[in-house]
Amino acid sequence: MNTSLSWVKAYVPELDVTAQEYTDAMTLTGTKVEGFEKLDADLDKIVVGQIEKIEKHPDADKLVICQVNVGTETVQIVTGATNVFEGAKVPVVLDGGRVAGGHEPGQRVAGGIKIKKGKLRGVPSYGMMCSIEELGSTRDMYPEAPENGIYIFHDDVQVGADAVEVLGLHDVVFEYEITSNRVDCYSVVGIAREAAATFNKEFKPPVVTETGNNEDVNDYVKVSVENTNLCSRYCARVVKNIKIGPSPEWMQRRLASVGIRPINNLVDITNYVMEEYGQPMHAYDLDTLAGHQIVVKNAAEGEKFTTLDGQERTMDQDVLMICDGEKAVGIAGIMGGENSMITDDVTTMLFEAACFDGVNIRKSSKRVGLRTDASGKFEKGLDPNNAMDALNRACQLVEELGAGEVVGGAVDVYSKKKEPVRVPFDAAKINRMLGTDISEEVMIGYFKKIDLGYDAETKEVIAPTFRHDLFRIADLAEEVARFYGYDNIPTTLPDGEATTGKLTFKLRIEQVARDIAEFCGFSQGMSYSFESPKVFDKLRLPQNSQLRKTVDIMNPLGEDYSVMRTTSLNGMLTSLATNYNRRNKNVRLYELGNVYLPISLPLTELPEERMQFTLGMYGDGDFFTMKGVVEEFFEKIGMHEKEKYDPDAGKTYLHPGRQANIIYDGKVVGYLGEIHPEVADTYGIGERAYVAVIDMPEILPYATFDRKYTGIAKYPAVTRDISMVVPKKILVGQIEEVIEKNGGANLESYKLFDLYEGAQIKAGFKSVAYSIVFRAKDKTLEEAEITAAMNKILKGLEDLGIELRK
């Protein structure tokens, strides 16, 4: 939506602000100004001059020497323009002045072009006469300007006057970002109303006078609306004795300022009222309407219709059409038909102003492949009570401009009248919502500025029908806030009773997973839930694997995104491969994302969504680094029982000798290991990569944030070291299980500090060394107690075939 400042001032005469002041204030009160353009930004020292004498240039056949009266003096200007003549009044740039650009339409030079006195083929020239393009505009906006040559003013223009002002270029055009719920601001009147309220000035809307002769419009035309759901109101008036000609300059200038090319008085009136009132209108040649009838009804399926632009379009039964007694003459709310267009031969014209269903107009516009200024306004949902006002305004302009004789009366088919909305008003509640202390009188004053009524008896604000956005007290609070000033609202704490918000238990566990991963140097990644069925072959999954049973997408983007993932590994390995191929040396990534496991196939119910905590890395670190991250996570969420690791995990995508299921309380809660070399090679990862996957739903029952703290130990600890020769098949976890089981109540901790395999150890065995710490809470331990505990531990180890190193 664009408006010129001069057009807004026509309805707010006392408005006196700069472009930047207007921009800032309007934006703060909710009418966001995206930007503005000063039409005279690069124009300086340009006056109306009159050519008094023209002589040929002595040394150039295509140049002439003009003596030009500029009001205060007569200056000599040399020009090559062919349309100048003695007595012509033209725009003159004086010495030191500026023009906008070159001779091409719309061509502008930043800062303008400075004009200096000089000589042309030896003859002094003290200025320049201008074309409309050199003044920064075009013939589209000033159709009276010559195609090539100097702009010529009318004879009644005063010599020496400001030429920029005469041309209406001392103006600013503002571009607005209007939200779709403020349909009233898609009009100059609506913008002016907001400007008047913003700057506390009087708003003076157009005064529409009664028009029409003593005849009755019903003798000229009959209107019927068959689909009142899609056309809530249809208004029509008739104008006879049409006189087509140019519209007055003031109308042309206003239309040009908002980018609408003036054409003739009738077309310009419809465009002018559409911009002024935000109500699209259309005109038909009444003599081309069969039976002098208008019927508003749905099109027939497959019906062909040729619009004003000469294009044949195919309709369907959902498109609303304007028809006469025999045929369609227009697509409702979008464009009229070629068969009823206004020509220079028109004598009697039908003016239409209607209100159509916005959703239907939007869909119809897309179906027929045609979007117009009118459809753009209709699809927002217009106020039906505005239609007749706009129609009467157009007829008033017809009479004022002498474009025809308006027939008395109007046809008005209004199926269900739209009434103003009454919103309960409570100043105290609005103050509580905003954190302000604004009096009721001040609030009501804000409402009156924007034409909202107030019923003191019922304490209700009456929202006019052009305000589609006011339904509840929160809407009234917004109106108060924007005129009180958002920058004036103090910072306050919420008032009232409320419970303390916090994350759910599940989300707290997931947050701990993020924290632990990031503390350990992992960065969060995200991958698609949609995958390709080829993933399962890349992971070397057996054909009978449950993971191959997937939920298929009905309308996939392609085969690569055709199934819901049943494992999170593909996304992680793809991300690691991307980093490896971009030569990132040490990469650690984690992801919290769902896998989707169908309960049955074909689907009869929604699949099971299971959150997976997936870790992946290559570079610095190995299997035991990843194992440490898992153990730290378990400890942080209160899983204090010792987890176990089963090397017989059977994962085909992991290295057969470097993988393990994670066991907790007898249940498999996840797995970790090194990626199988073939899988790593398939993904393009050129070094050892490690992954860990924890099934979050499995660990939730064991997690807790309850903590029990003990005091600082008062008695000394006793440490015993043992070095053992252990069969290679015995896992460290089995040794630790024996230490925990046989260590007794005074066992405080234990730590593996040495692991060795080599020539000094017999074949099939390894050397393992532990440091074991004992401490009593209530006394200093005696040697006999420690020895008894150690003997139990050693006996348990011997049962596993473990020997002490001598």
SEKEGU-7606 format. One record per residue (C-alpha): residue in one letter; x, y, z. Coordinates in steps of 0.001 Angstrom, whole numbers, padded with zeros to 6 digits, always signed. Layout:
N
AXYZ/...
***
This chain:
806
M+000000+000000+000000/N+001370+003420-001035/T+000103+006929-000349/S+001438+010373-001032/L+001730+012859+001803/S-000232+015454-000158/W-003161+013066-000557/V-003180+012306+003180/K-003067+016041+003910/A-006217+016479+001841/Y-008093+014794+004719/V-005825+015992+007551/P-005258+019637+006525/E-003382+020618+009702/L-000772+017870+009288/D+002675+019495+009181/V+005473+016964+009595/T+008644+015885+007859/A+008837+012576+006054/Q+010981+011047+008808/E+008704+012317+011594/Y+005717+010850+009791/T+007508+007522+009297/D+008561+007185+012935/A+005249+008229+014496/M+003030+006156+012200/T+005166+003069+012732/L+004961+003440+016525/T+001154+003638+016388/G+000883+000440+014357/T+000818+001636+010740/K+004271+000448+009758/V+006015+002594+007146/E+008531+000511+005202/G+010134+003506+003539/F+009515+006693+001607/E+010601+008470-001567/K+010846+012231-001906/L+009760+013074-005432/D+011714+016329-005320/A+014808+014869-003672/D+017140+015800-006538/L+015376+018902-007885/D+016613+022407-007106/K+016272+025926-008559/I+013670+024973-011162/V+011156+027686-012132/V+008499+028350-014755/G+009990+030306-017637/Q+008425+031781-020751/I+010240+031764-024088/E+010175+035321-025467/K+012421+034954-028502/I+013969+032116-030506/E+016900+032520-032901/K+018898+030032-034920/H+022330+029044-033632/P+024994+030496-035945/D+027185+027370-035885/A+024723+024477-035370/D+021702+023600-037464/K+020044+021552-034678/L+020417+024119-031898/V+018417+027283-031210/I+019023+030212-028871/C+016107+031072-026584/Q+015574+034201-024488/V+013598+032963-021503/N+011827+035148-018955/V+012151+033433-015533/G+010281+036113-013583/T+013211+038023-012105/E+015282+038254-015284/T+015595+037043-018823/V+018223+034368-019377/Q+019697+032940-022526/I+019411+029164-022986/V+020685+027119-025917/T+018660+023979-026630/G+018227+021266-029229/A+014556+020631-028390/T+012305+020751-031441/N+008980+021445-029713/V+009786+024882-028240/F+008070+028001-029552/E+007827+031662-028635/G+005371+032164-025791/A+005753+028606-024461/K+005961+028259-020674/V+008522+025632-019715/P+010406+024313-016620/V+013833+025971-016425/V+016780+024846-014297/L+018780+027920-013379/D+022553+028067-013065/G+023594+025945-010047/G+020304+024010-009944/R+019803+020256-010127/V+017697+017806-012135/A+016919+014173-011318/G+018417+012270-014217/G+018685+011660-017907/H+016292+011452-020797/E+015241+007832-020269/P+011979+007102-018334/G+012603+006466-014642/Q+016323+007213-014988/R+017702+008862-011843/V+021220+009803-010820/A+022082+009668-007128/G+022178+013243-005844/G+020911+014557-009177/I+022822+016325-011935/K+024078+019866-011325/I+023476+022357-014117/K+026107+025035-014686/K+026321+027898-017142/G+028503+027219-020121/K+028820+027512-023881/L+027266+025373-026594/R+029174+025688-029869/G+030514+029055-028709/V+027192+030550-027524/P+026697+031122-023751/S+023824+029221-022079/Y+022700+030072-018520/G+020443+027148-017666/M+018466+024301-019128/M+014871+023658-020148/C+013610+020260-018929/S+011701+017282-020195/I+009462+015413-017751/E+012035+012581-017600/E+014727+015017-016476/L+012414+015958-013606/G+012415+012336-012418/S+009010+011286-013761/T+007574+009704-016898/R+004925+010230-019573/D+002907+007427-017946/M+002396+009710-014963/Y+002214+012929-017052/P+000468+011850-020275/E+000285+015436-021557/A+004096+015568-021764/P+005576+015220-025303/E+007266+011954-026221/N+010523+013718-027030/G+010986+017276-025979/I+010527+019925-023329/Y+007522+019835-021022/I+005071+022659-021880/F+002906+024189-019123/H-000622+025524-019545/D-000934+029223-020340/D-002399+030086-016931/V+000792+029137-015062/Q+002590+032130-013531/V+006056+032922-014853/G+008726+032593-012155/A+006654+030181-010067/D+008206+027057-008561/A+007932+024559-011410/V+008321+021585-009066/E+005330+022771-007063/V+003261+023381-010194/L+003961+019806-011263/G+003008+018476-007818/L+006456+017037-007192/H+006952+018634-003773/D+005609+015424-002334/V+006605+012249-000522/V+005331+008756-001320/F+005189+006365+001631/E+005203+002601+001368/Y+003358+000746+004155/E+003365-002816+005426/I-000301-003327+006273/T-001340-006476+008131/S-004251-008378+006602/N-006559-007707+009578/R-006433-003930+008993/V-008412-003816+005753/D-009407-000205+006480/C-005788+000870+006009/Y-005754-000368+002420/S-007229+003032+001550/V-006058+006636+001689/V-009008+007518+003929/G-007996+004764+006357/I-004371+005904+006412/A-005474+009522+006900/R-007683+008491+009841/E-004664+006819+011465/A-002458+009844+010734/A-004984+012228+012296/A-005152+010062+015433/T-001363+009710+015585/F-000667+013449+015372/N-003803+014599+017238/K-005165+016487+014228/E-008708+016783+012921/F-009741+014142+010412/K-011887+015505+007570/P-013084+012679+005307/P-014485+013443+001857/V-017924+015056+001980/V-020201+013168-000396/T-023109+015191-001747/E-026340+013767-003102/T-026305+013141-006827/G-028801+012043-009444/N-031583+013442-011621/N-035314+012829-011195/E-035253+009490-013011/D-035320+006069-011330/V-032346+003738-011815/N-034698+000738-011612/D-036095+001789-014993/Y-032620+001297-016458/V-031313-001917-014882/K-032422-004950-012872/V-030048-006779-010480/S-030393-010229-008906/V-027886-012133-006768/E-028243-015921-006870/N-025329-016729-004548/T-025670-014411-001544/N-022981-016352+000373/L-020321-015235-002101/C-021812-011776-002779/S-023117-010199+000401/R-023860-006831-001231/Y-024181-005534-004770/C-024725-001832-005449/A-025257-000267-008868/R-025909+003191-010285/V-026349+004433-013849/V-024688+007405-015573/K-025960+008610-018956/N-024798+011166-021504/I-021183+010106-020970/K-018465+012584-021967/I-015072+010888-022056/G-012026+013124-021690/P-008954+013647-019566/S-009361+013872-015808/P-008284+017094-014040/E-004655+017588-013133/W-005222+017237-009362/M-006661+013749-009884/Q-003937+012775-012340/R-001264+013955-009908/R-002716+011948-006994/L-003026+008809-009089/A+000474+009259-010491/S+001908+009707-006998/V+000834+006167-006066/G+001940+004654-009377/I-001363+004587-011276/R-001225+005848-014866/P-003999+008329-015701/I-006107+007234-018689/N-009409+009150-018928/N-011967+010636-016585/L-014121+007474-016165/V-011247+005047-015639/D-009459+007522-013400/I-012571+007967-011225/T-012868+004212-010592/N-009147+003961-009782/Y-009287+007074-007636/V-012198+005814-005538/M-010560+002385-005202/E-007463+004015-003706/E-009393+006586-001677/Y-012001+004262-000145/G-010303+000888-000629/Q-013391-000269-002548/P-012799-001673-006049/M-015341-000596-008648/H-016139-001552-012181/A-017944+000121-015040/Y-019985-001597-017790/D-021386-000231-021022/L-025104-000552-020229/D-026021-000850-023886/T-023967-004072-024158/L-025801-005740-021241/A-028501-008022-022642/G-031905-007184-021184/H-030268-004442-019138/Q-029844-007039-016399/I-027116-008008-013908/V-027169-011549-012512/V-024521-012616-009961/K-024115-016393-010096/N-021559-019190-010283/A-019952-020081-013598/A-020685-023320-015426/E-018003-025995-015242/G-015539-025497-018108/E-017117-022202-019215/K-014846-020066-021436/F-014607-016325-020808/T-012469-013593-022381/T-011336-010896-019955/L-010480-007250-020641/D-006848-008157-021321/G-007949-010242-024316/Q-007094-013609-022707/E-009557-016508-022865/R-009851-018210-019494/T-011538-021403-018350/M-013911-021194-015381/D-015194-023823-012974/Q-018371-023946-010918/D-016741-022290-007861/V-015893-019060-009704/L-018439-016270-009192/M-019443-014436-012377/I-021218-011183-013209/C-023685-011928-016000/D-026294-010060-018017/G-029525-011608-019276/E-027648-013919-021691/K-023941-014184-020962/A-021114-013566-018493/V-019688-010035-018581/G-017137-010161-015757/I-015335-012334-013213/A-016607-011079-009872/G-013993-009115-007972/I-011214-009819-010469/M-011716-008384-013974/G-014469-007406-016376/G-015075-008955-019754/E-014005-007812-023188/N-017651-007987-024312/S-018794-005147-021979/M-015733-002907-021901/I-016040+000873-021900/T-015159+002374-025291/D-015073+005925-026577/D-018559+005339-028017/V-020219+004637-024673/T-023273+006736-023885/T-024748+005044-020804/M-022678+003364-018142/L-023389+001077-015168/F-021250+001641-012077/E-020764-001425-009870/A-019571-001533-006245/A-019950-004873-004470/C-018633-006974-001628/F-017506-010499-002490/D-016258-013338-000297/G-012516-012844+000149/V-011598-016533+000341/N-013494-017322-002847/I-011873-014396-004680/R-008424-015587-003639/K-009089-019152-004819/S-010767-018000-008030/S-007868-015700-008800/K-005452-018621-008529/R-007688-020925-010581/V-007992-018577-013542/G-004392-017360-013231/L-005287-013691-012888/R-004540-011399-009949/T-005465-007703-010058/D-005454-004707-007716/A-009157-005321-007185/S-008767-009007-006290/G-005895-008104-003956/K-008270-005893-001980/F-011311-008174-002116/E-009390-011183-000818/K-008652-009311+002423/G-012398-009260+003225/L-013956-005824+002619/D-016601-003983+004632/P-019962-004280+002801/N-021127-001021+004398/N-018406+000806+002476/A-019690-000173-000971/M-022536+002345-001265/D-020427+005194+000122/A-017760+004516-002494/L-020331+004286-005259/N-021886+007621-004272/R-018421+009181-004115/A-017733+008011-007683/C-021032+009454-008908/Q-020254+012742-007150/L-016935+012913-009006/V-018692+012125-012289/E-020907+015189-011855/E-018084+017420-010551/L-015869+016497-013513/G-018722+016841-016032/A-018257+013268-017166/G-021971+012473-017388/E-025448+012742-015894/V-026138+010519-012877/V-029521+008798-012845/G-031405+009139-009568/G-031489+006318-007026/A-029371+003191-006663/V-029878-000566-006850/D-028800-002151-003561/V-029030-005917-003038/Y-027894-006447+000572/S-028745-009956+001801/K-027603-009718+005431/K-026531-006384+006825/K-023301-006332+008772/E-023701-004657+012155/P-021075-002968+014352/V-019461-005146+017011/R-019988-004189+020663/V-016996-004997+022882/P-017275-004824+026718/F-014977-002123+028079/D-013132-002374+031410/A-010427+000242+031930/A-009078-001456+035073/K-008626-004754+033245/I-006854-003048+030348/N-004489-001358+032809/R-003746-004728+034411/M-003017-006223+030992/L-000676-003386+030009/G+000862-002615+033400/T-000262+001014+033080/D-002361+003514+035011/I-004370+005241+032273/S-007685+006840+033145/E-010938+005665+031591/E-011495+009102+030038/V-008127+009021+028268/M-008841+005559+026878/I-012232+006639+025549/G-010491+009645+023981/Y-008165+007284+022105/F-011184+005335+020831/K-012960+008455+019586/K-009886+009502+017596/I-010219+006392+015450/D-014023+006567+015091/L-014870+003952+017709/G-018137+004684+019513/Y-018808+004287+023229/D-022052+003370+025005/A-021765+004760+028537/E-024850+002916+029769/T-023678-000567+028800/K-019948+000315+029050/E-019307-001060+025580/V-017057+000141+022795/I-018818+000087+019422/A-016431-000981+016671/P-017526+000204+013204/T-017798-002436+010521/F-014634-001268+008788/R-012629-002466+011824/H-012526-006231+011277/D-009957-006723+014018/L-011875-005619+017154/F-013742-008390+018979/R-012486-008652+022566/I-010996-006579+025351/A-007455-007586+024361/D-008071-005826+021018/L-009122-002672+022869/A-005998-002931+025007/E-003907-002944+021834/E-005611+000240+020631/V-004879+001916+023970/A-001260+000736+023963/R-000427+001983+020489/F-001751+005502+021077/Y-000478+005761+024645/G+002906+004770+023200/Y+004621+001423+023570/D+007744+003293+024625/N+005786+004869+027499/I+004586+001580+028989/P+006658+000841+032107/T+008317-002475+032822/T+006224-004324+035418/L+006096-007804+036888/P+003101-010046+036167/D+000273-009563+038663/G-001665-012581+039900/E-001245-016116+041123/A+000506-018676+039022/T+002419-021900+039429/T+006127-021956+038783/G+006779-023253+035318/K+009478-025840+034694/L+010490-028501+032224/T+008879-031906+032387/F+010976-034779+033743/K+011547-036141+030227/L+012741-032770+028947/R+015036-032322+031969/I+016703-035653+031160/E+017142-034553+027534/Q+018642-031260+028713/V+021173-033160+030838/A+022051-035237+027762/R+022756-032012+025831/D+024804-030565+028678/I+026949-033686+029134/A+027554-034020+025399/E+028563-030370+025047/F+030759-030473+028176/C+032555-033415+026540/G+033159-031458+023331/F+030244-032643+021200/S+028289-030240+018993/Q+024589-030683+018359/G+023455-031800+014935/M+020070-032422+013337/S+019133-034821+010552/Y+015980-035649+008624/S+013380-038089+009919/F+012782-039081+006269/E+015303-041503+004767/S+015925-043792+001828/P+015372-047574+002017/K+018938-047873+000649/V+020204-046874+004112/F+019675-050410+005407/D+022027-051877+002798/K+024652-049239+003603/L+024445-050322+007258/R+024742-054033+006293/L+021475-054898+008002/P+020211-058469+007456/Q+017183-058813+005183/N+015069-060061+008096/S+016033-057170+010410/Q+013137-055523+012203/L+014689-052165+011327/R+013787-052737+007663/K+010092-052577+008563/T+009350-048910+007991/V+006517-046422+007739/D+006347-045392+004069/I+005564-041789+003072/M+002486-041499+000832/N+003727-038409-001043/P+007531-038426-000714/L+009798-035766-002199/G+011691-038651-003777/E+013123-042085-002997/D+015796-040538-000776/Y+013047-039291+001591/S+010437-042031+001202/V+010449-043814+004602/M+010475-042787+008261/R+013765-043691+009880/T+013983-046666+012245/T+017595-045964+013247/S+019397-042713+013915/L+022766-043948+012633/N+022428-042895+008997/G+021996-039216+009836/M+024947-039289+012233/L+027265-041114+009827/T+026278-038804+006972/S+027164-035787+009125/L+030501-037321+010156/A+031272-038112+006513/T+030462-034530+005454/N+032863-033180+008062/Y+035562-035697+007101/N+035298-034780+003425/R+035670-031114+004356/R+038901-031999+006173/N+037749-031345+009717/K+040257-033343+011764/N+038495-033941+015093/V+034711-034091+015006/R+032265-034887+017791/L+028521-034654+017144/Y+025377-035570+019036/E+021686-035641+018178/L+018458-036027+020115/G+015863-037228+017649/N+013042-039725+017208/V+012973-043000+015353/Y+009629-044335+014133/L+008867-048021+014740/P+005609-049336+013247/I+003529-051369+015657/S+002033-053287+012749/L+002172-053225+008950/P+000154-052164+007105/L-000410-049310+009521/T-003516-049504+011684/E-002304-047048+014305/L+000390-044437+014739/P+003959-045783+014948/E+005944-045752+018167/E+008206-042694+018372/R+011309-043310+020481/M+013786-040597+021344/Q+017405-041624+020668/F+020469-039953+022190/T+023076-040510+019461/L+026787-039684+019800/G+029330-039930+016995/M+032997-039022+016689/Y+036274-039563+014883/G+039758-038164+015464/D+040992-037821+019046/G+039388-040486+021238/D+038491-044168+021040/F+035980-046751+022258/F+036736-046013+025892/T+036368-042244+025387/M+032833-042849+024136/K+032186-045274+027012/G+033241-042574+029473/V+030717-040105+028037/V+027922-042663+028430/E+028925-043419+032026/E+029066-039728+032917/F+025576-039227+031501/F+024195-042154+033506/E+025783-040846+036673/K+024461-037332+036113/I+020841-038533+035852/G+021049-040616+039007/M+021655-044107+037534/H+024144-045081+040252/E+023961-048821+039773/K+026864-050117+037725/E+025949-050589+034064/K+027324-053618+032251/Y+028578-054098+028702/D+027849-057188+026610/P+030349-057575+023757/D+028022-059984+021954/A+025862-057109+020651/G+025608-058563+017159/K+025424-055186+015385/T+026346-055741+011742/Y+027257-052080+011266/L+029759-052111+014161/H+033238-053655+014324/P+032783-057293+015477/G+035465-057008+018171/R+034781-053432+019318/Q+031101-053208+020151/A+028869-053758+023147/N+025270-053565+024284/I+024786-051334+027318/I+022992-053332+030038/Y+021292-051719+033027/D+019267-053741+035535/G+019202-056603+033071/K+017803-054501+030191/V+019509-053334+027005/V+019333-049523+027111/G+021652-048798+024202/Y+024864-049773+022451/L+028253-048351+021498/G+031194-049318+019380/E+033465-048641+016443/I+031857-048393+013006/H+032506-051432+010828/P+035292-050623+008332/E+033065-051521+005353/V+030314-049214+006596/A+032814-046406+007230/D+034175-046873+003713/T+030638-046816+002234/Y+029937-043459+003897/G+033361-042084+002950/I+034834-041840+006461/G+038549-042533+006090/E+039424-043278+009714/R+038029-045027+012758/A+034683-043647+013865/Y+032771-044411+017059/V+029099-044169+017931/A+026889-044620+020959/V+023097-044773+020881/I+021014-044601+024078/D+017308-045432+023958/M+015871-042648+026124/P+012506-044306+026958/E+014417-047280+028412/I+016459-045191+030837/L+013682-042877+032050/P+012365-045341+034694/Y+015842-045532+036256/A+016681-041831+036165/T+016198-039593+039199/F+017208-036160+040359/D+016921-037091+044040/R+020297-036747+045739/K+021532-037955+049136/Y+024646-036279+050427/T+027073-037570+053065/G+029450-035619+055216/I+033201-035339+054739/A+035033-038474+055967/K+036420-038177+059496/Y+038588-041311+059473/P+041530-042232+057246/A+041285-044433+054163/V+043395-047537+053550/T+044533-048443+050015/R+045504-051877+048748/D+046890-052542+045254/I+046560-055890+043542/S+048140-057038+040277/M+046598-060021+038535/V+047194-062335+035598/V+043790-062624+033936/P+042578-064809+031067/K+041843-062620+028048/K+038254-063809+027907/I+037590-062312+031365/L+036194-058781+031099/V+037203-055959+033394/G+033540-055595+034282/Q+033523-059119+035712/I+036502-058280+037930/E+034815-055123+039192/E+031620-057070+039905/V+033605-059414+042174/I+035296-056457+043959/E+031926-054787+044616/K+030257-058026+045749/N+033032-059223+048110/G+034524-055909+049252/G+032117-055556+052177/A+030544-052496+053774/N+033840-050628+054122/L+034685-050695+050394/E+034794-047049+049303/S+036153-047166+045728/Y+038359-048971+043261/K+040278-047940+040180/L+041926-049756+037286/F+045404-048257+036915/D+047273-050706+034708/L+046547-053054+031818/Y+049380-054888+030049/E+049808-057586+027435/G+053270-058603+026305/A+056177-061003+026297/Q+056390-061235+030080/I+052779-062439+030314/K+051955-065986+029240/A+049915-066488+026101/G+046173-066053+026393/F+046478-063840+029474/K+046764-060157+030344/S+048037-058257+033371/V+045458-056149+035215/A+046125-053954+038287/Y+043584-052303+040618/S+043835-049857+043474/I+041160-050600+046137/V+040211-048083+048863/F+038569-048996+052211/R+037205-046583+054806/A+034844-046848+057776/K+032482-044022+058672/D+032697-044509+062433/K+036255-045638+063196/T+039768-046246+061946/L+039948-049638+060245/E+042197-052332+061704/E+044500-054470+059631/A+042480-057605+060308/E+039310-056083+058860/I+041089-055007+055710/T+042792-058368+055299/A+039479-060221+055680/A+037878-058085+052968/M+040827-058546+050611/N+040780-062311+051140/K+037133-062435+050089/I+037922-060427+046966/L+040893-062653+046083/K+038832-065807+046636/G+036184-064535+044232/L+038809-063676+041638/E+040404-067115+041923/D+037016-068661+041121/L+037212-066830+037771/G+040631-068373+037048/I+042519-065217+037948/E+045961-065440+039595/L+047857-062836+041611/R+051116-061727+040037/K+054049-062885+042184/
***
